[in-house]
Amino acid sequence: MVKLLELFITSSKPVVEILLITSVGFYMALDGVNLLGQDARKYLNNIVFYVFGPSLIGSRLADSVTYESLVKMWFMPVNVLLTFIIGSLLGWIVIVITKPPSHLRGLILGCCAAGNLGNMPLIIIPAVCKEKGGPFGDPESCQKYGMGYVALSMAMGSIYIWTYVYNLMRVLSNSPVETPPSVESNYDSYKVPLISSKEEEEDNQKAGRWEIVKRRLVSLSEKVNLKTIFAPSSIAAMIALVIGLITPLRKLIIGTEAPLRVLQDSVTLVGDGAVPAMTMIIGGNLLKGLRSSGMKMSSIIGVLVARYVLLPMSGVLIVRGAYKLDLVTSEPLYQFVLLLQYAVPPAMNLGTITQLFGTGESECSVIMLWTYSLASISLTVWPTFFMWLVA
C-alpha cells in the first residue's frame, strides 16, 4: 500500500501545476501587464474551442482505443455518464438550498456534473503505478492499461461535456423572458361563442393541449443548441473512434511504424496546448472574480460537498454494486479508475463554456480556485480508500 504522505505528494502535483499556470494567467490579466485582457481571453478561448480541445481529444482517443479495449471497457462510458447525471442531481439540490442568482444556476450545475477526467487522472495513474508493492501489479503493465482507461475516460467526459453539460448550462444561464399579452389575445379572451356544445369544448381542450405541447417543444428547441452535438470536440472524438476501431486506418496513422504517423504527432503537438491555455484563461477571469463576484459562499461550499463528499460516496456504491452484479471485471486497476472518476475536481472546460456564453466567467474562476485548492485533500483521502477497497 502506498504511504499516505507519498500519495498526498502525488495527488498534489497536478493541483500545483494548475494553480501555478492559473497564477500566470492572473498576472497576464493585470491592468499593468494587460497581455490577457478580456478580448485576448475571448480570442484564446475560441482557439481552445476550435483547435486545441479537438486535437487533444482526437490524439488521446485514437491512440488508446481499439475494438477489443472498447468491448472490455463497455461499462466505463456508462459510469462516466452516471457521474454526470448524479452530479447534476446534486447540483440541483445545491441550487434549491443556496438559491444563487438565476444566471449562475447553470454554472453550479456544471461544476457538480462535469469532473476533470483529463489531466488529473493522467498524472495520478502513472504515479500510482510506479509505486512498488501497490495493488496493481507490474508497473509497466499497470501504466499501459491505466493510460488506456484514462484516455477513454477523458474522451467520453469531453463528449458528455459538449453535448449534455453545454446545453444544460446554456438553458439555465438564460433567464426566461415573459412576453406581455397582446391586445389581440385580450380581445380574443372576451369573445363569446355563438354556438357552444360539448363536442366543441372537447375539441378546444384537445387543441389547447396540443398547442401547449407544441409551444414547449419549440421553446426547448430554441434553448437547446442541438448543433453542439457536432461541436469540434465531438467531431474529433467521432473521427478518432473511426480511426481507432478500423484496423487498416489505425495501422496507417497510429504507431511508431505507421506511414502517416506524422499526422498523429502533429495533432498531439497541437493538443498539448489545450490544458495550459484553458488554465490561463481561468487565471485571467479570476482577477475579475476577486474584485467582484456574485457567487455566494454557501453555493461554493455546496459545490465542494457535492463533488468531494457525496459524489465519491455514490461512486463507491455504484462501482461495487456493478462488480457484485458481474458488470465490471475484478481487475483492481479498472475498478480504481472507475472510482477515481467520482472524486476529481470540476472540469477545466467549464471555463471555456462560460467564456463562450459571456456570463459567469469570474464566478467560475472563483469556484475553480476553491475546488482546486482543496483537491489535494480529496485526491489523497479518496484514492487511498479506493486502493484499499479494490486490493
Disulfide bonds with the S-S distance in Angstrom:
Cys129-Cys142 1.83
